[in-house]
Structure formats: C-alpha cells, structure tokens
Amino acid sequence: MPGLDDLYREVILDHYRSPRNQGELETPPAVRTEGFNPLCGDEVIVFVDVDDNNVITDIAIGGQGCSISQASASMMSAAIKGASIGEARQFISAFKGLMSIHEGELGGDGSEAEMGIDADVADVGDIRLGDLEALKGVVKFPVRIKCATLSWNTLAQALDEAASDT
Amino acid sequence: MSIPADIKRDFPVLQQQVHDKPLIYLDSGNTSQKPQAVIDAMNEYYETTNANVHRGSYDLAVRATEALEGARAKVARFINAPATNEVVFTKNATEAFNLIARSWGAANLGPGDAVVISEMEHHANIVPWHMLSAEKGFELRWIPVTPDGHLDLRDLDTLLEGAKLVSVTAMSNVLGTLNDIPRLAEAAHGAGALLAVDGSQYVPHVPTDVQAMGADFLIFTGHKMLGPMGIGVLWACADLLEAMPPFLGGGEMILNVTKEGFTTTEIPWKFEAGTPMVAEAVGLGAAIDYLNNLGMDNVRAHEIELTDYALRTLNERYGDKIVIHGPQVASERGGVLSFVYGEPDMRVHPHDIAQVLDQAGVCVRAGHHCAKPLLQTMNVPATSRASVYVYNDESDIDALAEALEASSDIFAF
C-alpha cells in the first residue's frame, strides 16, 4: 500500500517550500496562459518568453495550488528554462508519459502508453527528467495526477501560442 | 430520547478499515452513508415487487406503483407538504433546479426581469440561471455574503426591484450558515417574486415544514439524507406546478399523443417523463422512516452538540493554526465545517490535508465544494471540509483533530 512518503518526497517538498521561477513576465513579449483544475479549484499561470531562435529564454509561474501542483510547476520551470520549444515539447511528452503509463495500468486510457513512451526509465530519448522523477510516486495516488500535470498542460498551450506568434 | 450510542452498527460501510485504520466518515455534506434498512428496502423491492409503474394491470405492477406512490407520500409528510401530488421526483437536486429554470423560468423570464440568488449558492443553483439568462436576457443578481458568513440583506429591497424569483440555500454547504428563509419569503413575496429554497443541506438535518418556510419551491436530494443516489425532490404548491409547462417529454408525462401534438397528464407525473427510479424512491422512503424513527429534533440536537464539540476541540487544540469558516455558534449553523489549517503565514493546501487525513482513515472533502463564487468572496482558492451526520460522534472529531497534526509534520517549514 502506498504511503505518504511515496508522494511527499523531500525534493517535492523542497520545490513546494521554495518554488523556482515564481512570478510574472511582461506580456508581450511573454505569452501568458492559465490552467485550471476544476476538481479542486487549483489555478496555474505560465509565462514564457521565446526568442527568435525558438529558445525559451525565461519562464515564470503564478497561481495557487497544492504541494504537488506547485512542486511540479517549479520543477518544470527549472527543467525547461533555456530549452528550445522542441526540447520543451519532448519534456512535456516524457513527463506526461511518466504520469499516464501508470494511469493506463490503473485503468486509465493509456493513450500515451500506446505512443511507445517508456516512462519507467528516467531518460526518455535525450531527455533527462532528473528531479522530476520524484513525482513518479504521484501515480500511486490517481486523484493527484491532475495536480501534477496541470502546469505541463498549461505550458503546452503556452508553447503553441508562442510558436504561432513567431 | 437521543441518537443511540451504537448507531454506527446500522451502517455497513462504516464497519471497515482503510489504510489499517477504522474508517472515519466526515463527508456527509457531500453524500451520506446508508443504513442497512435502506439497503434492505431496495433489495426487497427488486426481489419481491419490481415491475414498471403506472401501466401494468397485473398485481405486481400495482404493488410497484404503490411502492413509488407510497414513497411520495412519505416525502410529502416529511416536509409537511399540503398535498402528496406536489412532490415531484427528479434525478437529484441539480435536475430539480434545471426543471424550475427550464419550465417555470423559460415561461416567465425575459428582458427586464431579474433572478436573485446569493453568493453562497451551490453551482446547481447558479449555472442553470446563467444558462437560461444567456437565452432569455434577464438579469442575475447576487445577495452578498458578509465576512462572518451571513447573507448581507441590507440592500435586499433594491435587489428585489423587478425580481421574479429569489433562489437561495437554506443552509450553506460550505459555511454551514442557516439562512432566515421566512424573512426572505416575506421580502420576495412583498416584491412580487417567488422564493425557491435549496434544502439539500437543510432537509436532511433540520425538521422541515415547507408551509412554515413560506417557500414556493423546495429542492433537496435523497443521497444526502441516508437515501440512495439517483433521486431528488422538487416540491412546489399545486397551483404553481399546474401552471408550469412540462420539463422533459416522453412516456409517463402525457395524457394523449397524436401526430399533431400531445397533452400532458396531471401533476406530479407531468414532470416525470420516462420510467422513474422506483427502487430509489423506496430507498428514500426507508431513509425517511429511519430518520423519523430517530426523530428529526434529535437529529438536529445531535448535530448542534457535535458541531459545538468540533468547534471547541479544533479551536482549543490549534488556536491560530486553524480557521473554521462560517458562524461560530453551533446553534446558528449546520454541521459542515470548512477550515484552513497550517501556520498563519503558510496554510497547508486542502488537497494535501485531505491526503494526509486519508492515511489516517479520515474522509473529508477538499476543494471548492461546487461553490466557486463563494470561495472567491472568501478569498480562498479551496478549503478542507469535514461534515457530520447522525452516525458521527465525538470520537470521529477526536480522530480528525489528531490526524491534522500529521500534516504539520510533513509540511512544516
């Protein structure tokens, strides 16, 4: 039976207590996107600055949420700052794979599992999930998966907007 | 007479352990647990009586029809309705609100009209009006909520100008606030408006008399009052129901159907298109028997006692680490306790609290409780909510208080 230690890993609590890249960016040039978790009312705001070479030069996170959603957003911001849009998208699918493969095992649709993403290893293609792997325990608590993926879905939307702007 | 000390024995679901701990169920504001008597009544119906109602001429169908209509009579007596045919069965309270909006609202509301609701409404009493307002062009007005969790009625007269309907909750599902329904009825009627009352949190917990309330519509749901999910109630006086157009169309609700059109049958069946939820009605009837056997006065007295114990226990133990929203006097409120917890400058998020409590076997709800406008007014994104019912006792509150401590350990800074 999963215990709270599986969920609240120290690195997660660290990001929750000291969130990275918290705040706002000026829009424009930054793109601002909001995401909601209708289940619990959590809200995340993602700001991304993308330069002419499609590199994410800056990212900021606003909004409010539980430890899992806040930590996930913080780790995400640290992981993709300085990455290209393409790399960030790889990060997004790697992370969502980490969440959804287990969702599939738990009776979810498993759609991304069918895409062949092997989430049980920390390296997905060229992507190193690093600290983000700590969030793997979330899949043992299915209700919390949406908390963990909220900022990533919002980032995906922000990147679509940023890409269409350039 | 009071609530029996061994009442938990009547509720099979409470006889289990989760995470190796006894299940402590504190989410009855969300849905209540069911006594064995309700489960048995529904099983017995399917084992002995099941047939479609209002159309079979054989004995079994007659008994099934009697089971459905007998349950309706129990509901009518439970709320002191003047007549049994004023009780309409719906799927739930949400459907009952949609019925009022789509039937009465669509026929009576247009540009220049207003519907007045309050900031402490459940989404079920908000969204149907948003939807209808977009089509019909009437104005949706809001009675504000004061910082201490009461309706702010100072500008009520202005709010009621041109209003055709006032629709408010008798008891807030977030704050526990009991609203002064007779006063609102008088004000609404004085302004020429009808009053709809959301009794979802009230009817299960407080002796209810629709005639004393002065309401024109009363809405509540079976699953919050020891009955099954899948049955709700809309009560309205017969004249009003007669004048309202039908809601859903189909079988059961017609008198005649031709290629050219149809005529509706009499109330309440005019509003009950299709095969109804007979077993659920039987279950609701059994729940009402169970509550009547306890005595609704005892149910309310037990709730006040337990709410008072919870307020004292949590406030004394946690001081400024806990803020319990809503009225602070138990007799002025219901047994739903929304709270934020943690250091004053850094509260633990309700989702995390619910997770930690679950590990201790304690079930509470975390989130916006389907009342986002209220949480916006309260300026909190979410709360944790513990809510009690007849089967809870002081040991459940003690378990909650103890389990909260663990979230301090995990989220301490």
Interface residues (C-beta under 8 A of the other chain):
Chain A: M1 G3 L4 L7 Y8 L13 Y16 R17 L39 C40 G41 D42 E43 Q64 G65 C66 S67 I68 Q70 F141 R144 C147
Chain B: H19 H349 P350 H351 D352 Q355 V356 Q359 A366 G367 H368 K372 L375 P381 A382 I410 F411 F413
